[in-house]
Amino acid sequence: MPAAALTIGLLIASNVFMTFAWYGHLKFRAAPLLTVILVSWGIAFFEYLLQVPANRIGYGTFNAAQLKTIQEVITLSVFAIFSVTYLKESLGWNHVAGFTLIAAGAFFIFHKW
């Protein structure tokens, strides 16, 4: 599998874990804070098992700024899906506009000048 595809696939998977670690507990507001912190750390462990190899594999095919940009675009994409499907929150025009501006930033990072 090409390094770029493997990197992006691992980053997508890691972001699913990261998003649940950071925001999944919001549906469990009655759970004690220490409990949700420990559960989040446990979930984040799996995020790191995917994220660290993704960056290690991808570095060289991508530079560090490109890896970070890929990560941020994936993060926002995964979060948007998570927010709508899991948290049942809607995305407004302002969210779409903000995400579009971030995607425009990705263009500048990857464009050969």
PyRosetta script that sets phi, psi and omega in degrees:
from pyrosetta import init, pose_from_sequence

init()
pose = pose_from_sequence("MPAAALTIGLLIASNVFMTFAWYGHLKFRAAPLLTVILVSWGIAFFEYLLQVPANRIGYGTFNAAQLKTIQEVITLSVFAIFSVTYLKESLGWNHVAGFTLIAAGAFFIFHKW")
pose.set_psi(1, 136.2)
pose.set_omega(1, 179.5)
pose.set_phi(2, -61.4)
pose.set_psi(2, 146.0)
pose.set_omega(2, -178.0)
pose.set_phi(3, -57.4)
pose.set_psi(3, -39.0)
pose.set_omega(3, -179.0)
pose.set_phi(4, -62.7)
pose.set_psi(4, -45.9)
pose.set_omega(4, -179.3)
pose.set_phi(5, -66.5)
pose.set_psi(5, -42.1)
pose.set_omega(5, 178.9)
pose.set_phi(6, -63.7)
pose.set_psi(6, -43.0)
pose.set_omega(6, 178.5)
pose.set_phi(7, -59.6)
pose.set_psi(7, -50.1)
pose.set_omega(7, -178.0)
pose.set_phi(8, -65.0)
pose.set_psi(8, -41.0)
pose.set_omega(8, 177.5)
pose.set_phi(9, -61.4)
pose.set_psi(9, -45.1)
pose.set_omega(9, 177.7)
pose.set_phi(10, -65.0)
pose.set_psi(10, -37.9)
pose.set_omega(10, 178.5)
pose.set_phi(11, -67.3)
pose.set_psi(11, -36.6)
pose.set_omega(11, 175.9)
pose.set_phi(12, -63.4)
pose.set_psi(12, -48.6)
pose.set_omega(12, -180.0)
pose.set_phi(13, -61.4)
pose.set_psi(13, -43.3)
pose.set_omega(13, -179.9)
pose.set_phi(14, -63.6)
pose.set_psi(14, -35.7)
pose.set_omega(14, -179.9)
pose.set_phi(15, -69.3)
pose.set_psi(15, -30.3)
pose.set_omega(15, 174.8)
pose.set_phi(16, -62.8)
pose.set_psi(16, -46.8)
pose.set_omega(16, 176.8)
pose.set_phi(17, -62.7)
pose.set_psi(17, -44.2)
pose.set_omega(17, -178.6)
pose.set_phi(18, -60.5)
pose.set_psi(18, -43.8)
pose.set_omega(18, -178.1)
pose.set_phi(19, -63.7)
pose.set_psi(19, -42.0)
pose.set_omega(19, 177.0)
pose.set_phi(20, -66.9)
pose.set_psi(20, -37.1)
pose.set_omega(20, 178.8)
pose.set_phi(21, -63.9)
pose.set_psi(21, -41.7)
pose.set_omega(21, -175.5)
pose.set_phi(22, -82.2)
pose.set_psi(22, -34.8)
pose.set_omega(22, -170.7)
pose.set_phi(23, -124.3)
pose.set_psi(23, -12.3)
pose.set_omega(23, -176.8)
pose.set_phi(24, -61.5)
pose.set_psi(24, -31.7)
pose.set_omega(24, -177.9)
pose.set_phi(25, -70.7)
pose.set_psi(25, -12.0)
pose.set_omega(25, -178.4)
pose.set_phi(26, -63.4)
pose.set_psi(26, -21.5)
pose.set_omega(26, 175.9)
pose.set_phi(27, -81.8)
pose.set_psi(27, -5.8)
pose.set_omega(27, -176.6)
pose.set_phi(28, -121.9)
pose.set_psi(28, 56.7)
pose.set_omega(28, -175.0)
pose.set_phi(29, -63.3)
pose.set_psi(29, -23.5)
pose.set_omega(29, -179.4)
pose.set_phi(30, -81.3)
pose.set_psi(30, -15.6)
pose.set_omega(30, -179.5)
pose.set_phi(31, -68.9)
pose.set_psi(31, 143.6)
pose.set_omega(31, 179.1)
pose.set_phi(32, -61.0)
pose.set_psi(32, 143.4)
pose.set_omega(32, -177.1)
pose.set_phi(33, -57.3)
pose.set_psi(33, -44.0)
pose.set_omega(33, -180.0)
pose.set_phi(34, -59.9)
pose.set_psi(34, -39.0)
pose.set_omega(34, 178.7)
pose.set_phi(35, -62.4)
pose.set_psi(35, -48.1)
pose.set_omega(35, -178.1)
pose.set_phi(36, -68.9)
pose.set_psi(36, -30.0)
pose.set_omega(36, 175.4)
pose.set_phi(37, -64.8)
pose.set_psi(37, -47.4)
pose.set_omega(37, -178.8)
pose.set_phi(38, -65.0)
pose.set_psi(38, -41.3)
pose.set_omega(38, 177.6)
pose.set_phi(39, -63.9)
pose.set_psi(39, -42.7)
pose.set_omega(39, 179.1)
pose.set_phi(40, -61.8)
pose.set_psi(40, -41.7)
pose.set_omega(40, 176.6)
pose.set_phi(41, -60.6)
pose.set_psi(41, -41.2)
pose.set_omega(41, 178.4)
pose.set_phi(42, -62.1)
pose.set_psi(42, -41.7)
pose.set_omega(42, 177.3)
pose.set_phi(43, -67.5)
pose.set_psi(43, -41.2)
pose.set_omega(43, -178.8)
pose.set_phi(44, -63.2)
pose.set_psi(44, -28.0)
pose.set_omega(44, 176.5)
pose.set_phi(45, -56.3)
pose.set_psi(45, -43.9)
pose.set_omega(45, -179.9)
pose.set_phi(46, -70.5)
pose.set_psi(46, -31.5)
pose.set_omega(46, 175.0)
pose.set_phi(47, -61.1)
pose.set_psi(47, -44.9)
pose.set_omega(47, -180.0)
pose.set_phi(48, -67.8)
pose.set_psi(48, -33.0)
pose.set_omega(48, 177.4)
pose.set_phi(49, -62.3)
pose.set_psi(49, -23.2)
pose.set_omega(49, 178.6)
pose.set_phi(50, -99.9)
pose.set_psi(50, -38.8)
pose.set_omega(50, -174.5)
pose.set_phi(51, -70.1)
pose.set_psi(51, -43.2)
pose.set_omega(51, -178.4)
pose.set_phi(52, -63.5)
pose.set_psi(52, -48.5)
pose.set_omega(52, 176.1)
pose.set_phi(53, -62.8)
pose.set_psi(53, -34.9)
pose.set_omega(53, 178.7)
pose.set_phi(54, -58.8)
pose.set_psi(54, -47.5)
pose.set_omega(54, -179.8)
pose.set_phi(55, -69.5)
pose.set_psi(55, -36.4)
pose.set_omega(55, 178.4)
pose.set_phi(56, -64.8)
pose.set_psi(56, -44.8)
pose.set_omega(56, -179.7)
pose.set_phi(57, -68.9)
pose.set_psi(57, -40.9)
pose.set_omega(57, -174.1)
pose.set_phi(58, -77.3)
pose.set_psi(58, -23.3)
pose.set_omega(58, -177.8)
pose.set_phi(59, -70.4)
pose.set_psi(59, 124.5)
pose.set_omega(59, -173.6)
pose.set_phi(60, 116.6)
pose.set_psi(60, -49.3)
pose.set_omega(60, 170.3)
pose.set_phi(61, -71.8)
pose.set_psi(61, -40.8)
pose.set_omega(61, 176.3)
pose.set_phi(62, -119.2)
pose.set_psi(62, 152.3)
pose.set_omega(62, 171.0)
pose.set_phi(63, -86.3)
pose.set_psi(63, 174.2)
pose.set_omega(63, -174.9)
pose.set_phi(64, -61.0)
pose.set_psi(64, -40.8)
pose.set_omega(64, 179.4)
pose.set_phi(65, -64.6)
pose.set_psi(65, -37.9)
pose.set_omega(65, 178.1)
pose.set_phi(66, -68.7)
pose.set_psi(66, -41.2)
pose.set_omega(66, 176.8)
pose.set_phi(67, -59.6)
pose.set_psi(67, -44.4)
pose.set_omega(67, 179.5)
pose.set_phi(68, -64.7)
pose.set_psi(68, -38.8)
pose.set_omega(68, 179.2)
pose.set_phi(69, -65.9)
pose.set_psi(69, -43.9)
pose.set_omega(69, 175.8)
pose.set_phi(70, -57.8)
pose.set_psi(70, -45.6)
pose.set_omega(70, 179.9)
pose.set_phi(71, -57.5)
pose.set_psi(71, -45.8)
pose.set_omega(71, -177.0)
pose.set_phi(72, -68.2)
pose.set_psi(72, -40.7)
pose.set_omega(72, 178.5)
pose.set_phi(73, -65.2)
pose.set_psi(73, -42.2)
pose.set_omega(73, 176.9)
pose.set_phi(74, -64.1)
pose.set_psi(74, -43.6)
pose.set_omega(74, -180.0)
pose.set_phi(75, -56.0)
pose.set_psi(75, -47.5)
pose.set_omega(75, -179.7)
pose.set_phi(76, -66.7)
pose.set_psi(76, -37.6)
pose.set_omega(76, 178.9)
pose.set_phi(77, -65.4)
pose.set_psi(77, -48.1)
pose.set_omega(77, 178.7)
pose.set_phi(78, -62.9)
pose.set_psi(78, -42.6)
pose.set_omega(78, -179.2)
pose.set_phi(79, -63.6)
pose.set_psi(79, -40.4)
pose.set_omega(79, 179.7)
pose.set_phi(80, -60.7)
pose.set_psi(80, -45.4)
pose.set_omega(80, 178.4)
pose.set_phi(81, -64.0)
pose.set_psi(81, -45.5)
pose.set_omega(81, 179.4)
pose.set_phi(82, -59.8)
pose.set_psi(82, -45.9)
pose.set_omega(82, -177.3)
pose.set_phi(83, -60.9)
pose.set_psi(83, -42.3)
pose.set_omega(83, -178.2)
pose.set_phi(84, -75.9)
pose.set_psi(84, -43.6)
pose.set_omega(84, -173.3)
pose.set_phi(85, -86.0)
pose.set_psi(85, -40.6)
pose.set_omega(85, -175.0)
pose.set_phi(86, -91.9)
pose.set_psi(86, -47.4)
pose.set_omega(86, -178.4)
pose.set_phi(87, -86.8)
pose.set_psi(87, -11.4)
pose.set_omega(87, 179.7)
pose.set_phi(88, 60.5)
pose.set_psi(88, 36.7)
pose.set_omega(88, 175.9)
pose.set_phi(89, -102.4)
pose.set_psi(89, 146.4)
pose.set_omega(89, 179.2)
pose.set_phi(90, -92.9)
pose.set_psi(90, 155.5)
pose.set_omega(90, 174.9)
pose.set_phi(91, -102.7)
pose.set_psi(91, 131.8)
pose.set_omega(91, 179.6)
pose.set_phi(92, -95.1)
pose.set_psi(92, 177.0)
pose.set_omega(92, 180.0)
pose.set_phi(93, -61.0)
pose.set_psi(93, -34.0)
pose.set_omega(93, -179.2)
pose.set_phi(94, -67.6)
pose.set_psi(94, -33.2)
pose.set_omega(94, 175.8)
pose.set_phi(95, -66.4)
pose.set_psi(95, -46.0)
pose.set_omega(95, 179.4)
pose.set_phi(96, -61.4)
pose.set_psi(96, -41.8)
pose.set_omega(96, 179.1)
pose.set_phi(97, -63.5)
pose.set_psi(97, -43.4)
pose.set_omega(97, 178.8)
pose.set_phi(98, -63.9)
pose.set_psi(98, -44.0)
pose.set_omega(98, 178.0)
pose.set_phi(99, -63.5)
pose.set_psi(99, -36.3)
pose.set_omega(99, 178.3)
pose.set_phi(100, -64.4)
pose.set_psi(100, -40.5)
pose.set_omega(100, 178.0)
pose.set_phi(101, -64.6)
pose.set_psi(101, -37.6)
pose.set_omega(101, 177.2)
pose.set_phi(102, -66.8)
pose.set_psi(102, -40.2)
pose.set_omega(102, 175.8)
pose.set_phi(103, -62.1)
pose.set_psi(103, -36.4)
pose.set_omega(103, 176.0)
pose.set_phi(104, -63.4)
pose.set_psi(104, -38.3)
pose.set_omega(104, 175.7)
pose.set_phi(105, -61.1)
pose.set_psi(105, -38.2)
pose.set_omega(105, 177.7)
pose.set_phi(106, -62.2)
pose.set_psi(106, -37.4)
pose.set_omega(106, 177.1)
pose.set_phi(107, -56.8)
pose.set_psi(107, -45.8)
pose.set_omega(107, -178.2)
pose.set_phi(108, -66.9)
pose.set_psi(108, -33.0)
pose.set_omega(108, 178.7)
pose.set_phi(109, -68.4)
pose.set_psi(109, -40.5)
pose.set_omega(109, -174.2)
pose.set_phi(110, -92.8)
pose.set_psi(110, -17.3)
pose.set_omega(110, -179.1)
pose.set_phi(111, -68.7)
pose.set_psi(111, 136.2)
pose.set_omega(111, 177.3)
pose.set_phi(112, -82.7)
pose.set_psi(112, 113.2)
pose.set_omega(112, -177.5)
pose.set_phi(113, -97.7)
pose.dump_pdb("model.pdb")
